[in-house]
Amino acid sequence: MTAAATGGDEAEFNITDATLKDADAAAFDREATLHGEESGQLTREMARATGRSAETQAISFDLETDDQDVNAVSPAVTAVPMKPASKDWNDVTPTDITLQFALTADDNGQRKAVSTVGVSFHSGPRALSSNEMRVDTYGKDSDDEISVVRKETAERPDVGTDGLGCDGCKVVVGAICVGVNTTLGRKACISRCIPIVISNPLIGTGCAGLCYALTSTFGKIACGSGGLSEGACRAVNFC
């Protein structure tokens, strides 16, 4: 991808449109995220550390950009939520959610994860107020190991109705928006995500592209102006 991969640089393309994928199409991005060699390492570490697991749901957007070479590899930005296996989606709370974000693209006919980063939400220590939660960001640490690279507190997302009638999706979207808007600032995401080298040179430096897609796509579409609708949540099998 023509996105730069160094901290502080901007992506070299602009996202001009984004289209929510249905559940069947999003499943390919989910599989690429969870089962890629490097991205799967992040999945497994988050599952080990949190006791949460990914099920069938994922939210993925096809991206259109102003770079035709980028468009040729069908980029998408994907969020795969994880939760305790013992809880139904309609019973989860924001502090039950872990999210793996990935930039995915076509690579020789297969969907591949280009870069990935994770955030996990937890009930905080007693010192935190009832409207706060702990947020752990997962990426590569200074020893190039996948681990928690940052811990901070954030305000719990407001999961009031806001026109969204599907409880599980409502909680996940709230968590996505805290992750994107509050904890994964562009610079932090660039420095913390896991870049994955794949064969197509256009999509080999994906960290900046992932940050740009998160801030411009999830931030504006999933989280802005009321967020995902109930109909969209039905399309991705949360309802």
C-alpha positions as CSV (number, residue, x, y, z in Angstrom):
1,M,0.0,0.0,0.0
2,T,1.3,3.4,-0.7
3,A,0.8,4.4,2.9
4,A,3.9,5.4,4.8
5,A,4.9,3.2,7.7
6,T,6.9,5.5,10.0
7,G,5.5,7.2,13.0
8,G,3.8,10.5,12.4
9,D,3.6,10.1,8.6
10,E,0.3,10.4,6.8
11,A,-1.2,7.8,4.5
12,E,-0.5,8.8,0.9
13,F,-4.0,8.0,-0.2
14,N,-7.4,9.4,0.7
15,I,-10.4,7.3,1.5
16,T,-13.3,8.5,-0.7
17,D,-16.0,6.0,0.2
18,A,-16.6,3.0,2.5
19,T,-19.3,0.3,2.2
20,L,-20.3,-2.0,5.0
21,K,-19.9,-5.7,4.0
22,D,-22.5,-8.2,4.7
23,A,-21.8,-11.1,7.1
24,D,-20.6,-13.5,4.4
25,A,-18.2,-11.1,2.8
26,A,-16.9,-9.9,6.2
27,A,-16.2,-13.5,7.1
28,F,-13.2,-13.6,4.7
29,D,-11.7,-10.6,6.4
30,R,-12.4,-12.2,9.8
31,E,-10.6,-15.4,8.8
32,A,-7.6,-13.4,7.4
33,T,-7.4,-11.5,10.6
34,L,-7.7,-14.4,13.0
35,H,-5.7,-17.0,11.1
36,G,-2.9,-15.1,9.4
37,E,0.5,-16.1,10.7
38,E,1.4,-12.8,12.3
39,S,-2.2,-11.5,12.9
40,G,-3.1,-14.8,14.5
41,Q,-0.3,-14.4,17.0
42,L,-2.1,-11.2,18.2
43,T,-5.4,-13.1,18.3
44,R,-4.0,-15.9,20.4
45,E,-2.2,-13.6,22.8
46,M,-5.3,-11.6,23.5
47,A,-7.4,-14.7,24.0
48,R,-4.8,-16.1,26.4
49,A,-4.5,-12.9,28.4
50,T,-8.2,-12.1,28.6
51,G,-10.0,-15.5,28.4
52,R,-12.1,-14.1,25.6
53,S,-12.7,-15.6,22.2
54,A,-13.9,-14.5,18.8
55,E,-17.1,-16.0,17.4
56,T,-18.7,-15.4,14.0
57,Q,-19.4,-11.7,14.0
58,A,-17.1,-9.1,12.4
59,I,-17.7,-5.6,11.1
60,S,-15.8,-4.8,7.9
61,F,-15.9,-1.9,5.4
62,D,-14.8,-2.0,1.8
63,L,-12.6,1.0,1.2
64,E,-12.5,3.2,-2.0
65,T,-9.5,5.5,-2.3
66,D,-8.2,8.1,-4.7
67,D,-5.3,5.7,-5.6
68,Q,-6.4,3.1,-8.3
69,D,-3.4,0.9,-7.4
70,V,-4.7,0.7,-3.9
71,N,-8.2,0.0,-5.0
72,A,-7.0,-2.8,-7.2
73,V,-6.2,-4.9,-4.1
74,S,-9.7,-4.3,-2.5
75,P,-8.6,-2.9,0.8
76,A,-10.9,-3.2,3.8
77,V,-10.8,-2.2,7.5
78,T,-12.2,-4.8,9.8
79,A,-13.0,-5.1,13.5
80,V,-13.3,-8.5,15.1
81,P,-14.8,-8.5,18.6
82,M,-14.0,-11.1,21.3
83,K,-16.1,-11.8,24.4
84,P,-16.3,-14.4,27.2
85,A,-17.5,-17.6,25.8
86,S,-19.9,-17.9,28.8
87,K,-21.9,-14.8,27.8
88,D,-24.3,-14.3,25.0
89,W,-23.8,-11.2,22.8
90,N,-26.9,-9.6,24.3
91,D,-25.5,-10.0,27.8
92,V,-22.0,-8.4,27.3
93,T,-21.0,-5.1,28.8
94,P,-18.3,-2.8,27.5
95,T,-15.8,-4.2,30.0
96,D,-16.3,-7.7,28.5
97,I,-15.1,-6.7,25.0
98,T,-11.7,-7.2,23.2
99,L,-11.3,-5.9,19.7
100,Q,-8.8,-6.8,17.0
101,F,-8.6,-4.2,14.2
102,A,-7.0,-5.1,10.8
103,L,-6.4,-3.7,7.4
104,T,-7.0,-6.5,4.9
105,A,-6.5,-6.7,1.2
106,D,-6.3,-9.2,-1.7
107,D,-3.0,-10.9,-2.1
108,N,-2.7,-13.3,-5.1
109,G,-6.4,-14.1,-4.8
110,Q,-6.6,-14.5,-1.0
111,R,-7.6,-12.1,1.7
112,K,-4.6,-11.2,3.9
113,A,-4.2,-9.1,7.0
114,V,-1.8,-6.2,6.2
115,S,-1.5,-4.8,9.7
116,T,-3.3,-5.3,13.0
117,V,-3.7,-3.9,16.5
118,G,-5.8,-4.8,19.5
119,V,-7.6,-3.2,22.4
120,S,-9.1,-4.8,25.4
121,F,-11.5,-3.3,27.9
122,H,-11.7,-4.2,31.6
123,S,-13.2,-3.2,34.8
124,G,-10.6,-1.0,36.5
125,P,-9.3,-1.0,40.1
126,R,-11.4,0.5,42.8
127,A,-9.8,3.8,42.3
128,L,-11.6,4.2,39.0
129,S,-15.0,5.7,39.0
130,S,-18.0,3.7,37.9
131,N,-18.0,5.4,34.5
132,E,-14.4,4.5,33.7
133,M,-12.7,1.4,32.5
134,R,-9.1,0.2,31.9
135,V,-8.0,-0.1,28.2
136,D,-5.1,-2.3,27.2
137,T,-3.5,-1.8,23.8
138,Y,-1.8,-4.7,22.2
139,G,1.0,-4.5,19.6
140,K,4.7,-5.2,19.5
141,D,6.8,-4.1,22.4
142,S,10.4,-2.8,22.4
143,D,11.6,-6.5,22.3
144,D,9.5,-7.1,19.2
145,E,7.2,-9.3,21.2
146,I,3.4,-9.2,21.0
147,S,2.1,-7.9,24.3
148,V,0.2,-5.1,26.1
149,V,2.1,-2.0,25.0
150,R,0.0,0.6,26.8
151,K,-2.5,0.7,29.7
152,E,-4.8,3.7,30.3
153,T,-8.2,4.6,31.5
154,A,-11.1,5.7,29.4
155,E,-14.7,6.7,29.9
156,R,-17.1,3.8,29.5
157,P,-19.0,4.1,26.2
158,D,-22.6,5.3,26.3
159,V,-24.6,2.3,25.2
160,G,-28.0,3.9,25.4
161,T,-30.4,3.2,22.6
162,D,-29.4,5.9,20.2
163,G,-31.7,4.2,17.6
164,L,-29.7,1.0,17.8
165,G,-31.9,-1.8,18.9
166,C,-29.5,-4.8,19.0
167,D,-27.8,-4.9,22.4
168,G,-24.7,-6.9,21.5
169,C,-23.9,-4.7,18.4
170,K,-24.6,-1.6,20.5
171,V,-22.0,-2.5,23.0
172,V,-19.4,-3.5,20.4
173,V,-19.9,-0.3,18.4
174,G,-19.5,1.7,21.6
175,A,-16.3,-0.1,22.4
176,I,-15.0,0.4,18.8
177,C,-15.6,4.1,19.2
178,V,-13.7,4.3,22.5
179,G,-10.9,2.4,20.9
180,V,-10.7,4.5,17.7
181,N,-11.5,7.9,19.1
182,T,-10.0,7.7,22.5
183,T,-7.2,5.2,22.7
184,L,-5.9,4.6,19.2
185,G,-4.8,8.0,18.1
186,R,-3.1,8.0,14.7
187,K,0.4,8.3,16.1
188,A,-0.1,5.7,18.7
189,C,-1.6,3.3,16.2
190,I,1.3,3.8,13.7
191,S,3.8,3.0,16.4
192,R,2.0,0.1,18.0
193,C,0.4,-1.9,15.2
194,I,1.9,-5.0,13.7
195,P,2.9,-4.5,10.1
196,I,2.7,-7.7,8.0
197,V,4.8,-8.2,4.9
198,I,3.0,-9.8,2.1
199,S,3.8,-10.3,-1.5
200,N,2.1,-7.3,-3.1
201,P,4.4,-4.3,-2.6
202,L,1.4,-1.9,-2.7
203,I,0.1,-3.3,0.6
204,G,3.4,-4.1,2.3
205,T,3.5,-1.1,4.6
206,G,0.1,-1.0,6.2
207,C,0.4,0.5,9.7
208,A,-0.2,4.1,8.5
209,G,-3.0,2.9,6.3
210,L,-4.7,1.0,9.2
211,C,-4.6,4.1,11.4
212,Y,-5.9,6.3,8.6
213,A,-8.7,3.8,7.9
214,L,-9.7,3.6,11.5
215,T,-9.8,7.3,12.1
216,S,-11.5,8.2,8.8
217,T,-13.8,5.2,8.5
218,F,-14.8,3.8,11.8
219,G,-14.4,7.2,13.4
220,K,-16.8,8.9,11.0
221,I,-19.1,6.1,9.8
222,A,-19.4,3.6,12.6
223,C,-19.1,6.2,15.4
224,G,-20.5,9.4,13.9
225,S,-24.0,10.7,13.4
226,G,-25.6,7.9,15.5
227,G,-23.3,5.2,14.3
228,L,-24.2,1.9,12.8
229,S,-27.9,1.4,12.4
230,E,-30.0,-1.6,13.6
231,G,-30.3,-2.6,10.0
232,A,-26.5,-2.6,9.6
233,C,-26.1,-4.7,12.8
234,R,-28.5,-7.2,11.3
235,A,-26.4,-7.3,8.2
236,V,-23.4,-8.4,10.2
237,N,-25.3,-11.0,12.2
238,F,-25.5,-9.2,15.6
239,C,-29.3,-9.2,15.6
